[in-house]
């Protein structure tokens, strides 16, 4: 990986792309430290020192690079865009118009991207309004004595300015991500998510060192690093694992020339769903706690939810979280990969799987293989997502375990994909094999 970056910096045009990408990443991190007008920065810092926030706010805070809890102009981060992309991807399955646009190629993809931008702005307004209302009511930092002082002025004009500022920040993040995609290296949105998560690693590691008790905290510090290395190696191994289904294309005679007769394969990844099931499960689990928080009910069901579904170290919470991740892994794979469509395309172009008849038997075989490899993929996602919760029990008050769950999945996935893109662009500039 390091050799690929070294060779990329030796190539002038790739060096410009890498420096441009790094510049956008620095600009993105600067925006994550500029507070929204009307927020008491002193009260925010005091609450950050007193409390820890988890649940959906913790998830959004992870994607925003700790900008959400600091109420900066980039507080919403890239989360509205991720949510809009997931919603449109799900709607493509049920709305024929979107499905037709997806099949139109580049023009249809551009139209869906435009819809994604509009939906992102709408979601940013809704999420910004919710976060500002939560902060002004003091519920953003439950248990903090300065929570009611975070937004001193709760007038309609001041709230509107804060919401507009956060929405504008999300629009700028979208623009920065598209700039990286067009003029830099890798997928822009993924790079910004990578930047947000990686920026929190040093602070989390230092917090573990300060809260440690053995050897001045250094034993816990290096223990977490060792566990992190093992987790990263496991994630890389599973993320690279795939089942390759061989496909043979029959020869076709057109005039006096023969076409086809080639062999290829369909790569089915073990973790076909990526990090989407973890995001879905985290969001869904936060709904009961949010309802109890908004209603302030003292009924038996509300007390049960506060006991079992608010803290991540409860066994019922862990079990429910794990089962939801497994369910959403199968659900997302089912809507994102259509075996019937793949089988029809293979049949149309004369392709077949050796030993399997074309058409419906091919679709059934693909569905069978996909179901079998989704089981280990979903169990792997559930176990990786439980690592921070297990660390919460092991380290007591320490809730910011950096090497686990959504963070490592995204950092490793984006890192591998970016290195692949750099290597592919380097291979395009190396004609040694062609000249031989």
Wavefront OBJ file of the C-alpha trace (Angstrom):
o trace
v 0.000 0.000 0.000
v 2.796 2.414 0.918
v 4.635 1.568 -2.297
v 1.500 2.431 -4.296
v 1.325 5.867 -2.628
v 5.062 6.404 -3.206
v 4.761 5.583 -6.902
v 1.647 7.773 -7.166
v 3.536 10.788 -5.782
v 6.228 10.196 -8.389
v 3.624 10.548 -11.167
v 2.851 14.268 -11.786
v -0.879 14.027 -12.572
v -1.561 11.523 -9.774
v 0.425 13.695 -7.369
v -1.855 16.631 -8.207
v -4.941 14.486 -7.566
v -3.609 13.241 -4.236
v -2.642 16.734 -3.066
v -6.049 18.057 -4.142
v -7.766 15.286 -2.171
v -5.645 15.993 0.907
v -6.452 19.707 0.629
v -10.201 19.011 0.568
v -9.806 16.721 3.595
v -8.027 19.492 5.533
v -10.742 21.998 4.548
v -13.403 19.535 5.674
v -11.760 19.135 9.079
v -11.459 22.911 9.507
v -15.202 23.303 8.959
v -15.836 20.664 11.642
v -14.382 23.056 14.272
v -16.310 26.266 13.409
v -19.314 26.578 15.778
v -22.793 27.453 14.570
v -23.860 31.060 15.343
v -25.876 31.180 18.561
v -24.178 28.252 20.317
v -22.347 28.688 23.626
v -19.030 26.977 22.937
v -18.109 27.074 26.640
v -21.267 25.174 27.637
v -20.707 22.606 24.858
v -17.158 21.884 26.037
v -18.333 21.603 29.647
v -21.010 19.068 28.641
v -18.550 17.096 26.512
v -16.324 16.717 29.590
v -19.232 15.614 31.794
v -21.180 13.161 29.643
v -20.894 10.576 26.892
v -23.541 10.369 24.160
v -24.435 7.121 22.414
v -27.270 5.810 20.263
v -28.217 7.567 17.049
v -26.530 10.814 18.141
v -23.353 8.833 18.698
v -23.654 7.336 15.195
v -24.162 10.730 13.544
v -21.341 12.148 15.661
v -19.089 9.360 14.357
v -19.837 10.229 10.709
v -19.390 13.958 11.358
v -15.976 13.589 13.009
v -17.245 14.709 16.456
v -18.728 17.835 14.840
v -22.317 17.042 15.873
v -21.816 17.220 19.638
v -19.745 20.390 19.190
v -22.614 21.912 17.125
v -20.386 23.182 14.305
v -21.361 24.228 10.773
v -20.594 20.659 9.599
v -22.531 19.154 12.520
v -24.779 17.011 10.298
v -21.789 15.671 8.414
v -22.438 13.329 5.510
v -25.248 11.454 7.294
v -28.145 13.149 5.389
v -26.523 12.161 2.089
v -26.014 8.571 3.262
v -29.638 8.365 4.388
v -30.889 9.857 1.107
v -28.775 7.424 -0.931
v -30.090 4.435 1.039
v -33.712 5.614 0.720
v -33.423 6.059 -3.051
v -31.695 2.703 -3.405
v -34.589 1.059 -1.575
v -37.185 3.014 -3.575
v -35.568 1.886 -6.832
v -36.871 -1.608 -6.107
v -40.501 -0.535 -5.568
v -40.897 2.487 -7.914
v -40.827 1.522 -11.626
v -39.803 5.038 -12.709
v -36.615 4.934 -10.616
v -35.875 1.408 -11.804
v -36.190 2.557 -15.417
v -33.852 5.487 -14.743
v -31.296 3.097 -13.237
v -31.313 1.043 -16.442
v -30.848 4.101 -18.696
v -27.123 4.282 -17.984
v -25.250 7.512 -17.310
v -28.210 9.827 -18.004
v -30.467 7.927 -15.613
v -27.762 7.791 -12.946
v -27.314 11.575 -13.205
v -31.067 12.040 -12.687
v -31.065 9.772 -9.616
v -28.065 11.704 -8.264
v -30.051 14.927 -8.651
v -32.957 13.405 -6.714
v -30.479 12.322 -4.033
v -29.250 15.912 -3.658
v -32.787 17.268 -3.237
v -33.639 14.597 -0.679
v -30.363 15.302 1.156
v -31.291 18.974 1.586
v -34.767 18.047 2.860
v -33.327 15.539 5.329
v -30.697 18.076 6.430
v -33.440 20.578 7.274
v -35.337 17.939 9.273
v -32.274 16.622 11.086
v -30.942 20.118 11.725
v -34.266 21.183 13.209
v -34.343 18.096 15.421
v -30.775 18.540 16.649
v -31.212 22.263 17.367
v -34.489 21.577 19.200
v -32.825 18.800 21.196
v -29.858 21.025 22.064
v -32.053 23.967 23.067
v -34.133 21.731 25.367
v -31.003 20.336 27.036
v -31.664 16.747 25.927
v -28.579 16.502 23.682
v -26.394 15.983 26.768
v -28.540 14.172 29.305
v -27.162 14.627 32.797
v -25.104 17.741 32.030
v -25.639 20.703 34.349
v -24.867 23.163 31.524
v -27.162 21.520 28.939
v -29.772 24.308 29.088
v -27.101 26.965 28.448
v -25.925 25.555 25.084
v -28.461 27.640 23.117
v -29.006 30.827 25.152
v -31.313 32.466 22.588
v -34.246 30.209 21.616
v -36.079 32.732 19.443
v -37.509 31.595 16.103
v -35.035 33.740 14.142
v -32.003 32.329 15.974
v -33.216 28.722 15.586
v -33.864 29.320 11.863
v -30.341 30.726 11.395
v -28.833 27.678 13.100
v -30.847 25.234 10.968
v -30.001 27.102 7.728
v -26.309 27.137 8.674
v -26.248 23.377 9.307
v -28.125 22.710 6.053
v -25.687 24.901 4.141
v -22.826 22.985 5.761
v -24.283 19.706 4.480
v -24.553 21.213 0.973
v -20.896 22.268 1.117
v -19.894 18.747 2.212
v -21.796 17.298 -0.765
v -19.974 19.712 -3.083
v -16.581 18.846 -1.550
v -17.299 15.141 -1.981
v -18.200 15.587 -5.647
v -15.030 17.645 -6.183
v -12.940 14.752 -4.846
v -14.774 12.288 -7.104
v -14.242 14.466 -10.208
v -10.749 15.844 -9.611
v -9.217 13.709 -6.875
v -8.685 10.048 -5.986
v -11.445 7.700 -4.890
v -15.107 8.205 -4.077
v -15.505 11.662 -2.539
v -18.249 10.840 -0.040
v -16.400 7.750 1.166
v -13.173 9.740 1.575
v -14.963 12.349 3.720
v -16.506 9.629 5.904
v -13.054 8.070 6.244
v -11.649 11.463 7.280
v -14.358 11.995 9.905
v -13.882 8.603 11.535
v -10.071 8.543 11.372
v -9.927 12.005 12.974
v -11.447 10.584 16.169
v -8.937 7.742 16.600
v -6.136 9.721 18.346
v -8.520 11.291 20.870
v -10.149 7.933 21.645
v -6.787 6.250 22.151
v -5.571 9.010 24.462
v -8.824 8.811 26.447
v -8.214 5.080 26.951
v -4.683 5.826 28.170
v -5.887 8.460 30.645
v -8.667 6.251 32.023
v -6.331 3.251 32.450
v -5.106 2.149 35.862
v -2.365 -0.382 35.058
v 1.090 1.081 34.442
v -0.248 4.603 34.091
v -2.710 3.482 31.425
v -0.046 2.252 28.988
v -1.026 -1.414 29.443
v -4.605 -0.674 28.406
v -3.332 1.588 25.608
v -1.154 -1.100 23.984
v -3.752 -3.803 24.674
v -6.317 -1.843 22.679
v -3.780 -1.356 19.863
v -3.144 -5.117 19.788
v -6.868 -5.854 19.680
v -7.246 -3.198 16.970
v -4.588 -4.832 14.786
v -6.326 -8.210 15.098
v -9.729 -6.688 14.296
v -8.349 -4.830 11.258
v -6.702 -8.016 9.957
v -9.989 -9.907 10.382
v -11.946 -7.167 8.616
v -9.482 -7.063 5.707
v -9.622 -10.857 5.371
v -13.436 -10.988 5.288
v -13.871 -7.845 3.141
v -11.558 -9.325 0.491
v -13.202 -12.769 0.623
v -15.504 -13.633 -2.250
v -17.079 -16.621 -3.939
v -16.257 -16.647 -7.641
v -18.915 -18.374 -9.731
v -17.463 -19.389 -13.131
v -19.325 -18.221 -16.237
v -18.696 -19.540 -19.752
v -19.830 -17.680 -22.876
v -20.618 -19.743 -25.958
v -19.016 -18.979 -29.306
v -21.122 -17.160 -31.876
v -20.428 -16.942 -35.607
v -21.155 -13.549 -37.141
v -20.247 -13.717 -40.815
v -16.873 -15.398 -40.978
v -15.748 -14.281 -37.519
v -16.251 -16.092 -34.206
v -17.157 -14.100 -31.114
v -17.379 -15.198 -27.478
v -16.032 -18.405 -26.074
v -14.472 -16.567 -23.135
v -14.503 -17.540 -19.466
v -15.136 -15.154 -16.595
v -16.698 -15.261 -13.146
v -19.309 -13.533 -10.959
v -17.681 -12.278 -7.731
v -20.030 -12.612 -4.754
v -18.533 -10.988 -1.655
v -18.986 -12.602 1.742
v -19.973 -9.188 3.131
v -22.207 -8.231 0.220
v -24.215 -5.725 2.299
v -21.249 -3.665 3.542
v -21.889 -1.443 6.554
v -25.552 -0.701 5.728
v -27.039 -3.321 8.148
v -25.113 -1.798 11.073
v -26.471 1.678 10.246
v -30.040 0.359 9.903
v -29.860 -1.586 13.190
v -28.365 1.352 15.113
v -31.036 3.731 13.828
v -33.895 1.331 14.558
v -32.690 0.571 18.089
v -32.611 4.250 18.951
v -36.321 4.762 18.130
v -37.679 3.276 21.429
v -35.269 5.362 23.523
v -36.201 8.474 21.523
v -39.921 7.873 22.070
v -39.413 7.477 25.825
v -37.263 10.618 25.892
v -39.876 12.697 24.028
v -42.912 11.439 25.969
v -41.231 11.421 29.425
v -43.593 8.606 30.399
v -43.214 6.793 33.730
v -45.231 3.722 32.699
v -43.904 0.188 33.037
v -43.004 -0.168 29.360
v -41.071 3.120 29.446
v -39.097 2.000 32.507
v -38.324 -1.319 30.802
v -37.022 0.484 27.684
v -34.857 2.805 29.812
v -33.397 -0.221 31.574
v -32.779 -2.462 28.550
v -32.542 -0.265 25.424
v -30.663 2.865 26.460
v -27.291 1.509 27.591
v -25.276 -0.536 25.113
v -23.858 -2.847 27.785
v -27.178 -4.575 28.535
v -27.442 -8.207 27.287
v -30.931 -7.657 25.813
v -29.677 -4.620 23.881
v -26.681 -6.587 22.560
v -28.794 -9.576 21.514
v -31.383 -7.395 19.775
v -28.654 -5.392 18.030
v -26.980 -8.589 16.785
v -30.243 -10.110 15.490
v -31.220 -6.874 13.724
v -27.856 -6.724 11.955
v -28.275 -10.317 10.738
v -31.820 -9.575 9.527
v -30.870 -6.367 7.702
v -27.864 -8.092 6.098
v -30.195 -10.618 4.433
v -32.755 -7.908 3.664
v -30.267 -5.576 1.978
v -28.623 -8.368 -0.034
v -32.071 -9.475 -1.210
v -32.937 -6.028 -2.591
v -29.493 -5.103 -3.937
v -28.682 -8.332 -5.820
v -31.343 -9.775 -8.132
v -30.472 -13.344 -9.216
v -33.283 -13.402 -11.818
v -31.938 -10.270 -13.512
v -28.371 -11.608 -13.537
v -29.551 -14.946 -14.955
v -31.579 -13.201 -17.689
v -28.603 -11.040 -18.708
v -26.358 -14.094 -18.879
v -28.886 -15.939 -21.029
v -29.301 -12.923 -23.306
v -25.562 -12.786 -24.084
v -25.035 -16.546 -24.308
v -23.509 -17.042 -20.889
v -24.012 -20.041 -18.613
v -22.617 -21.552 -15.430
v -20.960 -24.924 -16.166
v -23.266 -27.716 -15.037
v -26.259 -25.372 -14.546
v -28.972 -24.801 -17.170
v -29.579 -21.214 -18.268
v -32.610 -19.291 -17.070
v -34.498 -20.196 -13.900
v -32.070 -22.940 -12.688
v -29.243 -20.388 -12.870
v -31.255 -17.886 -10.800
v -32.030 -20.564 -8.185
v -28.372 -21.572 -8.023
v -27.240 -17.948 -7.572
v -29.844 -17.434 -4.851
v -28.690 -20.623 -3.086
v -25.006 -19.587 -3.143
v -25.820 -16.028 -2.084
v -27.867 -17.243 0.905
v -25.065 -19.545 2.049
v -22.339 -16.887 1.940
v -24.585 -14.214 3.500
v -24.812 -16.241 6.720
v -21.105 -15.919 7.643
v -21.116 -12.333 6.364
v -24.030 -11.331 8.596
v -22.562 -13.098 11.649
v -19.245 -11.352 11.010
v -20.978 -7.953 10.861
v -22.816 -8.647 14.108
v -19.663 -9.702 15.959
v -17.652 -6.716 14.712
v -20.451 -4.333 15.732
v -20.551 -5.823 19.250
v -16.861 -5.143 19.920
v -17.415 -1.559 21.247
v -20.170 -2.830 23.572
v -17.966 -5.615 24.891
v -15.218 -3.035 25.401
v -17.726 -0.885 27.319
v -18.215 -3.750 29.788
v -14.483 -4.509 29.961
v -13.256 -0.921 30.407
v -16.119 0.284 32.599
v -16.706 3.987 31.949
v -14.732 4.000 28.714
v -17.298 4.137 25.864
v -15.107 5.358 23.004
v -13.510 2.106 21.844
v -12.051 3.105 18.472
v -11.358 -0.249 16.789
v -14.765 -1.780 16.330
v -18.165 -1.609 14.760
v -18.954 0.882 12.052
v -15.679 2.784 12.310
v -13.273 -0.019 11.376
v -15.610 -1.404 8.702
v -15.711 1.960 6.937
v -12.055 2.898 7.426
v -10.769 -0.452 6.154
v -13.272 -0.620 3.283
v -12.553 2.901 2.043
v -8.808 2.405 2.469
v -8.801 -0.790 0.405
v -10.970 0.737 -2.323
v -8.805 3.874 -2.560
v -5.600 1.841 -2.831
v -7.193 -0.264 -5.593
v -8.069 2.894 -7.531
v -4.541 4.260 -7.146
v -3.050 0.965 -8.350
v -5.433 0.810 -11.329
v -4.460 4.344 -12.388
v -0.790 3.445 -12.010
v -1.302 0.393 -14.222
v -2.901 2.586 -16.900
v 0.344 4.554 -17.048
v 2.585 1.491 -17.184
v 2.877 0.112 -20.726
v 5.693 -2.326 -20.002
v 3.521 -5.415 -20.397
v 2.018 -4.112 -23.653
v 5.407 -3.314 -25.194
v 6.648 -6.799 -24.473
l 1 2 3 4 5 6 7 8 9 10 11 12 13 14 15 16 17 18 19 20 21 22 23 24 25 26 27 28 29 30 31 32 33 34 35 36 37 38 39 40 41 42 43 44 45 46 47 48 49 50 51 52 53 54 55 56 57 58 59 60 61 62 63 64 65 66 67 68 69 70 71 72 73 74 75 76 77 78 79 80 81 82 83 84 85 86 87 88 89 90 91 92 93 94 95 96 97 98 99 100 101 102 103 104 105 106 107 108 109 110 111 112 113 114 115 116 117 118 119 120 121 122 123 124 125 126 127 128 129 130 131 132 133 134 135 136 137 138 139 140 141 142 143 144 145 146 147 148 149 150 151 152 153 154 155 156 157 158 159 160 161 162 163 164 165 166 167 168 169 170 171 172 173 174 175 176 177 178 179 180 181 182 183 184 185 186 187 188 189 190 191 192 193 194 195 196 197 198 199 200 201 202 203 204 205 206 207 208 209 210 211 212 213 214 215 216 217 218 219 220 221 222 223 224 225 226 227 228 229 230 231 232 233 234 235 236 237 238 239 240 241 242 243 244 245 246 247 248 249 250 251 252 253 254 255 256 257 258 259 260 261 262 263 264 265 266 267 268 269 270 271 272 273 274 275 276 277 278 279 280 281 282 283 284 285 286 287 288 289 290 291 292 293 294 295 296 297 298 299 300 301 302 303 304 305 306 307 308 309 310 311 312 313 314 315 316 317 318 319 320 321 322 323 324 325 326 327 328 329 330 331 332 333 334 335 336 337 338 339 340 341 342 343 344 345 346 347 348 349 350 351 352 353 354 355 356 357 358 359 360 361 362 363 364 365 366 367 368 369 370 371 372 373 374 375 376 377 378 379 380 381 382 383 384 385 386 387 388 389 390 391 392 393 394 395 396 397 398 399 400 401 402 403 404 405 406 407 408 409 410 411 412 413 414 415 416 417 418 419 420 421 422 423 424 425 426 427 428 429 430 431 432 433 434 435 436
